[in-house]
């Protein structure tokens, strides 16, 4: 049977097909391990500074990284236009590693693993199609700039997927709702700079107190939320206590002024307290309210089946 004209594949010259979009010349750092796992940083400048300093090109929310830890330099070949990249350690306290080898300076190649403190990057060269894909993912997963934690919207996106996985495989999952105690008085009496410092430090302390596979977000204002994958109620209580103690014992110091802050935490677990996001968040929030009402600076978990308060 003869093909209809509309069914035929149209042939065009190869030069018109080769758009150059698959040429790998977009350099990026993808976070494989650390506070901002999954994030993709495009290397758009000739010099990129990595460190804890807020003015760094790529700011690291990592207590093991120096303020000015390392620098990535880009050199362009004037003849071919090709770019070459190298990383330089800036005298950091905990050093810079490329593929598990300590370096002072190293040329970077596609696929190299860079470790700075507790953060591991993959240096990768992407084509335009891959770069566009990562850009779309980046727009869906967003981070709070002050704390380095996920935003509320991004947490719900990640939590929704993790909840589906845990339900499918009959695995436990815990949600921690957290709220700083009497935080308004910090802003009122110590100023908003101290308030911002406290929020940033609390974000860091929360990250350090839970496992790498657990996820945290700034829920809004002085509220935070974490979900602990494959964690039953007992494990969630232990993690919440670590967070509570870390914040209670930490001196929040800015410009030679030190204050103390505490946090209240409420816990709900799946499937005992619900099998959907709305129910679990509501139960965790109810437990948080009880922690506030019974004295603050404490952890409360919603009663499990068969338990009484």
Residue pairs with C-beta under 8 A, 6 or more apart in sequence:
20 128
21 127
21 128
21 129
22 127
22 128
22 129
23 127
23 128
24 110
24 125
24 126
24 127
24 130
25 82
25 83
25 125
25 127
26 42
26 125
26 126
26 127
26 128
26 130
26 131
27 42
27 43
27 74
27 83
27 85
27 123
27 124
27 125
27 126
28 40
28 41
28 42
28 43
28 123
28 124
28 125
28 126
28 131
28 134
29 40
29 41
29 43
29 58
29 72
29 114
29 121
29 122
29 123
29 124
30 38
30 39
30 40
30 41
30 121
30 122
30 124
30 134
31 37
31 38
31 39
31 40
31 41
31 119
31 120
31 121
32 113
32 120
32 121
32 122
33 118
33 119
33 120
33 212
34 60
34 61
34 62
34 118
34 119
34 120
35 60
35 61
35 62
35 119
35 148
35 149
35 207
36 61
36 143
36 148
37 212
38 137
38 141
39 138
39 141
39 143
40 134
40 135
40 137
40 138
41 58
41 121
42 131
43 72
43 74
43 85
45 57
45 74
46 73
46 74
47 57
47 71
47 72
47 73
47 74
48 57
48 58
48 71
48 72
48 74
49 55
49 56
49 57
49 58
49 68
49 70
49 71
50 56
50 57
50 58
50 60
50 65
50 69
50 70
50 71
50 72
50 116
51 59
51 60
51 65
51 66
51 67
51 68
51 69
51 70
51 90
52 59
52 60
52 61
52 62
52 63
52 65
52 66
52 67
52 69
53 59
53 67
53 68
56 67
56 68
59 148
60 69
60 116
60 117
60 119
61 147
61 148
61 203
61 204
61 207
62 116
62 117
62 118
62 119
63 117
63 118
63 204
63 208
64 94
64 117
64 118
65 92
65 94
65 116
65 117
65 118
65 119
66 90
66 91
66 92
66 93
66 94
68 90
68 92
69 89
69 90
69 92
69 96
69 116
69 117
70 87
70 88
70 89
70 90
70 92
70 96
70 116
71 87
71 88
71 90
72 85
72 86
72 87
72 88
72 108
73 85
73 86
73 87
73 88
74 83
74 84
74 85
75 83
75 84
75 85
75 86
76 82
76 83
76 84
77 83
77 84
84 107
85 107
85 108
85 123
86 105
86 106
86 107
86 108
87 96
87 98
87 103
87 105
87 106
87 108
87 114
88 104
88 105
89 95
89 96
89 103
89 104
89 105
92 116
94 116
94 117
95 102
96 102
96 103
96 104
96 114
96 115
96 116
97 103
97 114
97 115
97 116
98 106
98 108
98 112
98 113
98 114
98 115
99 112
99 113
100 113
100 115
108 114
108 123
109 123
110 123
110 124
110 125
111 122
111 123
111 124
112 122
112 123
113 120
113 121
113 122
113 123
114 120
114 121
114 122
114 123
115 121
126 134
140 154
140 157
141 150
141 154
141 157
141 158
142 150
142 151
142 153
142 154
143 149
143 150
143 151
143 154
144 150
144 151
144 203
144 217
144 218
146 196
146 199
146 200
146 203
146 218
147 199
147 200
147 202
147 203
147 204
147 218
147 224
148 200
148 203
148 204
148 207
149 203
149 206
149 207
149 216
149 217
149 218
149 224
150 158
150 215
150 216
150 217
150 218
151 217
151 218
152 217
152 218
152 219
152 220
152 225
154 217
155 215
155 216
155 217
155 219
155 225
155 227
156 277
158 215
159 175
159 215
159 227
159 277
160 277
162 173
162 215
162 227
162 229
163 173
163 270
163 276
163 277
163 280
165 171
166 172
166 173
166 229
166 230
166 270
167 270
167 271
167 275
171 229
171 230
172 230
172 231
172 232
172 233
172 269
172 270
172 271
173 227
173 228
173 229
173 230
173 231
173 269
173 270
174 227
174 228
174 231
174 232
174 233
174 235
174 236
174 239
174 267
174 268
174 269
174 270
175 225
175 226
175 227
175 228
175 267
175 268
175 269
175 270
175 280
175 281
175 284
176 225
176 226
176 227
176 228
176 236
176 239
176 240
176 243
176 265
176 266
176 267
176 284
177 219
177 223
177 225
177 265
177 266
177 267
177 268
177 281
177 284
177 285
177 287
177 288
178 206
178 219
178 223
178 224
178 225
178 226
178 243
178 263
178 264
178 265
178 266
178 288
179 222
179 223
179 224
179 263
179 264
179 288
179 292
180 186
180 198
180 202
180 222
180 223
180 247
180 261
180 262
180 263
181 261
181 262
181 263
181 264
181 292
181 296
181 297
182 296
183 195
183 198
183 221
183 222
183 261
186 194
186 195
186 198
186 259
186 261
187 194
187 195
190 257
190 259
193 254
193 255
194 252
194 254
194 257
194 259
197 252
197 254
198 252
198 259
198 261
199 218
199 222
201 250
201 252
202 224
202 247
202 261
202 263
203 216
203 218
203 224
205 243
205 246
205 247
205 250
206 216
206 224
206 226
206 243
207 216
208 246
209 239
209 242
209 243
209 246
210 216
210 226
210 228
210 239
210 242
210 243
211 228
211 239
213 229
214 226
214 227
214 228
214 229
214 231
214 239
215 226
215 227
215 229
216 224
216 225
216 226
217 224
217 225
217 226
218 224
219 225
225 281
225 284
226 239
226 243
228 235
228 236
228 239
231 239
231 269
232 269
233 267
233 269
233 272
233 301
233 304
236 267
236 269
236 301
237 267
237 299
237 301
240 265
240 267
240 299
241 299
243 263
243 265
244 262
244 263
244 265
244 297
244 298
244 299
247 261
247 262
247 263
248 260
248 261
248 262
248 263
248 297
250 261
251 258
251 259
251 260
252 258
252 259
252 260
252 261
262 296
262 297
263 297
264 288
264 291
264 292
264 296
264 297
264 298
264 299
264 300
265 288
265 291
265 298
265 299
265 300
266 284
266 285
266 286
266 287
266 288
266 289
266 290
266 291
266 299
266 300
266 301
266 302
267 284
267 287
267 299
267 300
267 301
267 302
268 274
268 280
268 281
268 283
268 284
268 286
268 287
268 301
268 302
269 280
269 301
269 302
269 304
270 280
272 304
272 305
273 279
273 280
273 283
273 284
273 302
274 280
274 282
274 283
283 302
284 302
286 302
287 300
287 301
287 302
288 300
290 300
291 298
291 299
291 300
294 300
303 309
